Amino acid sequence: MNSKNKIANLNIEWAKTWEEGILNAWSHQYIKKYGSITEAWNHKAPEYVKTMEHSNRAQLVERIKQHKPETVLDVGAGAGIFALPLAATKSVKRVVAVEPSIGMLDILRKKAMEYNLTNIECINKKWEDTATDELIALNRGKYDVVICSHALYYITGLHDAFIKMNDICKGYVYLLIGTDADKDKTYERYYERIYKKPMPLYPDYACLYMVLRELNIHPNIEMLDAYAKRYVNSVEEVIDLWKDNLDGELSEDQRDAIRDYLAESDMVKEENGRLYWEWRAKDALIYWRAGEWKY
């Protein structure tokens, strides 16, 4: 029995487990509040960009540069954390950014103009709504690198999504995703006070690995340290930012819970007389060379 059949015999729906887990963890809340995931990110785009301005999210850029790619496709490109620095790389002639949120793409386009980057092409679609032939025709061939950073939370039909990434690529496919490998036990204790419900289970990145294994793709996995910091004027500003993840106004108990959590976890710090809000976590980098494996 080959490994693909062994995985099938486990009788676990890995893609469904991932998708339902993300919905329960936070996507249902986004849909309830904004009507859809896309509308949620249209609303969140400006604040998200401020939060990611001082982060190491783009740490993967240097690794991608080592391949000296001429063409890159960025799935769920957001406001251009990867697309912009890659487009500015000497070897890169074209970056195609696929992103369903027009709010995110507006920011990406504005920054591209500011940096005088003319080699970025934007597609305002969900990944599920793009076609393999369309993407290859746009590039006049397959892409040297395909990257998907922190977008797999919102992509459905994972088997088809991964097949498409693999089929349009002639080099490496890189997936970057958050994990709960370094769980914040303090946050778990405060979660119910803040959100008024038990903390849901976060789906493990192993689900994505197993979906790839169901396709007979044997990817590599590395764990990366992730961090971001956002400069703020006060702890109260951080508390107000938290409101965007909840329905309605924060009660005094919720504000107290967030304040206590920030204090106990030491997430708000001072640097040269300025306050900043910092978070640290572990990301999983899942990657493979396209064409090495047969479905």
N, C-alpha and C positions, 0 to 999 in steps of 0.2 A: 504493500500500500504506500503510495507516495505521500509527501507531506501535505499537499493540497487536499487530498481526500481525508487525511487524518484530521485536519482542521475542520472540514465540513462535518465530520462525524461527531465533533464536539457539540453540534446542534445549538450553538449560541449565535444569536443575531447581533453581531458586533456593531454594525452600522446603526441598527435600531437602538441599541443600548446607548451609543454615543449621542445620537440625535435627541432621544427622549431625555437623556440625562442633562443635556444643555438646556432644553426647554424648561425642565423642572428647576435647574439651578438659577437661571436668570432670564432666559428669552421670553418665557410667558409674561413676565413682568414688563418687559420692553413692549411686547405686543399689546398688552392690556393698556399701557399708559399712552403709547404713541400710535397704535393701529397696525404697525408692521415694524419689522427689524430695520428696513430701509429708512423709514421715517424716523425711527429712534436715532439712527446714526446721522441723519440730516440735522437733527436737533443737537446731538452731542458733539458734532465735528469740531467746532471752535474750541471747546473746553478740552476735548481729547488731545488736540494738537498742543495746547499749552502744557498739559500733563506729560506728554511724550517728548517735549522739547529738550529736556535734560534727562535722557535715558540711554541705555546701551542696546536698545531694540535693534539698531542697525549694525550690531557687532558682526553679523554675518556678511556684511558688504565686503570686508577685506578678503574673506575666503572666496567669495564669488569672483572678485577681481583676479585672483590667482589663475582662474581658467581663461582669462583674457577674452571674455565673451564679446561678440559683436551684437548679438540680439538677446534680449531678456523679456520674458513675459511675467508680469506681476499679478497674481490672482488675489483679488481683494486688496488692491493697492492702497486703499485709504487715502490719506492726504500726502502720500509720497515718501514715507520714511525710508523705503528702499528705492523706489523709482527715481527720486531726485539725485541721490548720490551716485547711483549706478549710471544714470544718464550723463552725469558729469565726468565719468571715467573715460580715459583716453581711448580705450579699445571699443567702447560701446557706440554703435551706430544707431540703434533703435531700442527703445523700451516701450512695450505695450502694457498699459495699465488698465486692468479690468476691475471696475468698481461700481456696485449698484447705487451707492449713495451720491447724489448730485452735490450734496453739501461737502462731502469729502473731495470730490473731483474739482469743485470750484476752488478749493484751497490749493490743491495740487497744481492746477493750471495757473493760478495766480503766482505761486512760488516759481514755477517753471519760467514764467515771463520775467520775474524779478532776477532770476539767475541766468537769463538769456539762454535757456535750454530749448532747442527746437527739435529734439529727437525723441520726444515723448508723444505717443499717440494714446488717447483715452477711449475706452469703450464703456459706456454707462449701461452696464447690464449685470445681472447675476451671472455667476459662472455657469449655472445650470442652463442659462438661456443662450450661451454662446455655442457656436458650431465649430467642430474641428477643422472642416474645410475653410470656413471663414477666417479662422485665426491663422492658418498656414498660408492662405492666399494673401492676407494682409502683410505677412512677413516675407512673402515669396520663398517660402521654405520653412523648415522646422527651426525652433529657437535653440540657442546654445544653452540657455539656462531658464528654468521655470521655477518661480518661487511663490510660496503661499504662506504668509506670515500672519498668524492669529486671525485667520478668516474661516477656518474650518468649523468654528462654532456655529456658523450660519449657513453653511453649504449643505444641501440635502442631496440624496442619491450619491453617496460617497463612492460606490464602486465605479459608476459612470464618471464621476468627477476625477478620480485618480487615473482612470483609463485615458481620459482626454488629456490630462497633464502629461502623461507618459507618451501618448501618441504624437503630441505636437513638439516634443523635445528631442534633440539629438545629443544632449549633454546630460547635466545633472538636474534632478528635480529636488528642491529643498522645501520641506514643510517645517514651520516653526510653530510650536503650540505650547500653551501654558500647562502646568501640571500641579498636582497637590503633593509633590514629592517632599516638599519642605513645609509641611502644614503649619499654619499659624494657630497654635492651640489657644492663644489669647482671644483671637477673633472668633473662634468656635464658641467660646464661653459667652461672648457678648452678642452673638448673632441674633438670638431670639429676642433680646431686649430691643435691638435696633430694628429688626424687620418684622417683629410680632408673629413669627412662625418658626418652626424648627429648621435648622440648617439642612438643606438638601444635600444628597450625596453628589459629589462632583465626578463626572465620568472620567475614567482613567485614559491617558493617551495610548495605553496598550490597545484600546479598542481600534484606534486608527492603524496601528501596526498590524493587528489581526485582519482588518479589512484588506490591507495590502497583501498579506499572506494568502488570503482567500483568492487573490488575483495571481498568485504564484510570483509575487514580487517580494524579494528578500532585502528589505532596506537596512541601512545602518542607523543606529540611534546614539546620540550623544546628549548628555545633560549639560545645560549652560546656565550660568548665573545671570539673572535678569534683575535690573533695577531701574527705577525712575525717581526723579525728585521734581517737585513743583514749588517754586517760591510763592509764599503767601504772606499776607499782612498780619494774620492772627490765626489762632486755633479756631475761632468762630467762622472764619472764611472756609476752612477745611470742612467744618460741620455743615455749612450751607451748601458746599459742593456735593456733599453726600446726599442731599435732598433729591438730586436728580435720579437716584436709583430707587426712590420710594414714591408711593402715592401720596399726594397732598402735602400738607405742611408737617414738619416734625413736631412731635409732642415734646414737652419738657423732659420726660423720661427718656425719650429717644436721644435728645440732644445730650443729656447727661451720660447716657450709655456710650455714645460716640466719643464724648470728651474723655470719659474714663478709659475707654479702649486706647485712644491715642496716647494718653499719658502712660498707661501701663506698658504699651508696646514700644514706646519711645520712637514713634514715627514722625513726630514734629521736632525738628532740631534747629539749631542756630549756626549760621556760618557768616563770618564777617559782618555781624550785626543784622543779618537777614534771616528770617524764618523760612524753613522749607519743609514740605511734607514728603517723606521718603517711603517707598515700599521696595521690598526685595522678594524674589521668588526664584523658582527653577523652571526653565523652559526645556522642552524636548525638541531636539533637532533630528528630524527623520528625513533621510535622503537616500537616493539611489541613482544609478546611472541608467538613463532611459535606454530601452532596447536590450538590456542584459537578460531580461526574463521574459518568458513566453506565457501568455495568459492560459 
